[in-house]
Amino acid sequence: MKRIAILIISILFLAPIRSIAADDIEAVFSKIRQTDGVTTDSVHYTGSDRSKANGFRMQRGSGNGWTKGERITVHSVKPKTLKHIMSTFKGYIDKGHGYSNNNWACLFFEPTKTFFGYEYSPENNTLWLLKASTDGEICIPGNWTEKTYLDATMHDPFAGATEDQLKLLGLSRLWEGVNRWFVFRDRMTVDWDSLYVAAMPEMLAAKTRQEWTDVLRRMAANAHDGHTMVYGHNDLRHAPFTTIMIDSCVYIKDIYDDKLGIAIGDRIESIDNQPVIEYADKNVVPYIASSTPQWTIHKAYDGFGLLNRLPDDTVRIKLGNGKTVEYVSGHYGKNTQTFGGRIFKFSKPTEDIAILKINSFMGSDFKRQFSELYDSIYESKALIIDVRNNGGGNSGNGDFILRLICSDSIPTARWESPTTVPALKSWGKTAEPYRGGGEKMSPYQGVPLYSGPVAILTDRGTFSAAEDFVSLFRGVGRGIVIGTPTGGSTGNGVVIELIPNHTWANICSKHDTAPDGTEFVGIGIIPDITVNETWESIFNSETDIATSKAIEYLNGIINTMTEE
């Protein structure tokens, strides 16, 4: 029964993996291409200027790089062939891979950046098919049936701009973007205009492109919001180890090069002859976008955040045991810029209790990976969901899990966003914010729902979509939250380009609250049971304190249920 349940979940809620390969579309394209009387043409497209392209069938970003492929023209298409093509495209569109309108359709497969499209003219019974791919950003003009070559590159208004002009452009766009889009503009404790003026000479004095980015990052950090930040040009390199803060001390957490002569659990006393906290306050904290002390600590001390340095910098670290270690940034260990891994980790510390560690709510493969674990989850008597150090992702993935573990309707978060009505502004009036949310999600129907007791583990690294998940979990009263307060920031961002092809800003435009209206942005979600980890529980114990507390709590419920 449970295997059938997983199959139902896959059919109802997941896009099958096979669809990514687009085998049926490839077969259709190949068969039509071999038909007598068809015309084939090579196509080359690039750019994003809508006027040059007569609009776009599909386009991403600046449409950079060349989209190349082949167009097939069938001058007298047979009704049976046309019907087969339309139905094949529709099958993929229904699975979320594209869109259609009357006599045309488009598909796009992200893993291979491949586009398939058709267009049919009833007037002259002509059919066009297009297959194209790109190593950049997809660009399919609206008049692709007429054009085999199109350079729709936008006119660059900054082609002749000096570096100083570009610097001030970036600073000005950041200032204007926060003024226009930032949902918490009225909470800011700094004079944003004065900050903007004061940053001008600093920006003009910046010599390298990394320094440009750093000035903008420091300015954005003054918004004191975890979702309002600057990113882009980055020459910095991670250290060959990670760190963690415990009880105001900083320790080596994970090591990615065994030649350094350091050990997991070693305490860092100083960096470049500065006490470690003093070093972070000067070199790290001013760049952190954060609305809470706990998120600032997480970004500064947990992971790689403490020692992002320019290549070839010599870094000198003194440990608590008196040992001094030096390394050259970018020259030690493997590439520690990115680390892959599965979204989930499943384990069973006891016969009755399962632990589901969710590392991220990001990923197009999220639902499929979860469905593979659902049998094991369903068989357990109680469940711990660990979202510690989960930086978020897609809130819809969290909703997916909630709809499988909740039997009652799930209240959704409430939110609002500022609106601008120029006419009201001219009359000295303020437009009311746009408000949404507060509806209820229904549990999934037709599949077995997990009904055992559940506990969630949180910490200061639980952030964004992970907080949305915890907030809705608590709102529906599904279980208990154990750990430390979450990072305290969520919300959708408006992305603006600051310096062309150099730096961008994400400006938080959405103010979310818990389903009952409780504020957690700028505060964090406070656990039902607060548990602080120690050096022993992190480095010298098989089970950390929060997990042990959750097991104890769930065992109590299981024993009570057994007695009844």
SULQUIRA-V679752 format. One record per helix or strand. SS is the DSSP state (H for helix, E for strand). FROM is the first residue (numbers start at 0). TO is the last residue. Records with the same first field share a line. If there is no record, write none. Layout:
SS=FROM-TO ; FROM-TO
This chain:
H=1-12 ; 17-20 ; 22-32 ; 49-52 ; 78-92 ; 109-111 ; 162-180 ; 184-186 ; 191-204 ; 208-220 ; 275-282 ; 284-286 ; 292-300 ; 304-306 ; 365-378 ; 394-404 ; 421-425 ; 464-474 ; 534-538 ; 544-562
E=38-46 ; 55-58 ; 66-73 ; 97-100 ; 103-108 ; 113-120 ; 125-133 ; 138-140 ; 148-151 ; 228-231 ; 235-236 ; 240-245 ; 248-254 ; 266-270 ; 273-274 ; 302-302 ; 308-309 ; 313-318 ; 323-327 ; 343-346 ; 352-357 ; 360-360 ; 381-385 ; 392-392 ; 409-410 ; 413-416 ; 433-436 ; 439-440 ; 452-457 ; 478-482 ; 492-498 ; 502-507 ; 510-512 ; 528-529
